[in-house]
């Protein structure tokens, strides 16, 4: 999370404008920091509990499906 926060700060990107996807507990700080957080359906239970939204599993290309839908809008 701190590396992404530093990268965004250097480029003027607010946390509210960041979409984060995760599946394991090491992703929790990033999911809490980002403006929009997603867990993939097969994520660790702690990640599923922390994320605001759940997308399809890794096997279902869940991240790609969300990005395609969001970028098409």
N, C-alpha and C positions, 0 to 999 in steps of 0.2 A: 504494500500500500504506500509506503513512504517513497519508494522509487517512482511510482506512478504519480503521486502527489507532487513530487519535485518536478517531474517532466511536465506535468500540466501547468504548474505555477510558472515555469520558465516560458511557456507558450501562451499564457493568459487563458487557459481552459479551466473553468470552474468545476468543482466536484459534481455539482448538480447536472452538468452536461456529460458526465461519464457514465457509460453502461459497463457493468462488470459481470462476468460469468464465472462461476466456480463450481467445484465438485468436492474439494477436500478442505479440512480444517485450516490448512495454511492459507486458504483464500479468504478466510473470514475478515481480516482487517481491511482488505480491499473492498469486499462486499459492503462492509459497514461504512466505508468512506465514500463510495460512489453514489451518485445521485439516483441511479437505477440499478438494482441488483437482481441477478438471476442465478438460480441453482439449476443444474441439469437434473433430470428426473432420477437418475441413478446416483445422485450425490450422497455424501455422508449425511447422516441425520442432523448433525449440528449445522451443516450448510443449508439443508432444506429448511430448517427452522429460522435461520438468520436472513435468508434472501427474501426480498419482497415478492418475487415472482419465480415460477418454476417453468422451465421449457422442456422439450423432449430430451430423451437420454442421449448419451454419446452415440449409441448405435443408431439412433434416429436422426442424427445430424441436427440436434436440437438448437445449438447455437446458430448454425447456418440458417435454419428456418426462421428464427427470430430476426436475425439481421436482414434477411431478404424481405420479410414482412415490414419491418420498421423503415428500411431504406426505400421501400416502394411507396410509402405514404407521403 
